[in-house]
Amino acid sequence: MSGYNAVLARNTENAPESALSTQSVAFSHYNHLSAQLPLDPKTGKMVAGGVKEQAEQCLKNMKAIVESVAHVMDDVVAVTVLLKDSADMAAVDEVHTTFFQNGVPARTTLAVSALPMDALVQIDAVVSNAEGTPPVA
């Protein structure tokens, strides 16, 4: 496959890597980011603190991935937030808005009973490529 119809997978060393998934897969006009846990990319360990610190780390990881494919956070068109406790949404909102300068993307938030590594939050995203622009891999 060639051009913007190719499926292009990419990892960056600036975000946690997983043997189970690629950080970003581009197809057509979108890059799909794997769900990010609040892991420090250098140590692979969970960041200290509560849901606010964890959400910030998830978004920092997402930002590193987004920038590795020649985009900015304002190109994010949709996110899914998984929360262990739905009462933590206000703390996530506080952090979320600092990463999106020109408004926020569409968002789905789900409360779940458990997340990997006992995380309090996990976030994934979809990033848009301009119409007719091939994705960067």
C-alpha positions, -999 to +999 in steps of 0.1 A: +000+000+000+012+035-006+001+071+000-024+080+026-042+046+023-013+028+039-014+016+075+016+032+092+026+022+127+050+042+149+065+043+183+085+070+200+110+065+228+094+096+245+063+076+256+060+042+272+062+013+247+042-019+249+048-054+234+010-056+230+004-025+208+019+003+188+017+038+202+002+052+170-013+037+138-021+060+109-046+052+083-062+075+058-068+109+075-064+097+111-037+086+136-051+063+163-032+064+196-031+035+219-045+040+254-019+056+276-014+047+312+002+072+336+037+056+331+070+075+331+085+066+297+120+065+311+113+041+340+081+024+329+067+029+364+035+045+375+039+082+384+034+092+420+003+111+431-034+110+425-056+111+395-046+146+385-009+136+383-018+104+365-040+122+339-012+147+333+012+119+326-012+102+303-016+134+284+022+141+284+027+106+268+000+114+242+016+147+234+050+130+228+033+105+205+013+133+187+044+153+181+064+123+169+040+121+140+043+158+131+011+170+148+001+192+177-024+185+205-049+207+188-051+181+159-066+156+184-103+153+175-114+126+200-103+111+233-116+083+255-110+087+292-113+056+314-116+064+351-116+041+381-138+066+400-162+089+381-159+114+409-124+122+396-137+138+364-132+174+377-095+167+384-091+152+349-109+182+334-085+206+351-055+189+335-072+182+302-078+218+293-042+227+298-032+204+269-057+218+244-052+255+237-079+260+210-108+241+226-111+205+235-117+175+213-148+153+215-146+131+246-161+099+259-156+092+296-163+058+311-161+047+347-145+012+350-140-011+379-103-017+372-074-005+350-040-021+343-014-017+370-042-003+393-041+030+375-067+056+382-070+068+346-062+057+311-066+079+279-066+072+242-070+095+212-077+100+175-056+126+157-068+142+124-046+147+093-056+176+070-079+165+041-057+149+014-026+150+037-008+116+040-001+105+075+035+107+088+050+074+100 
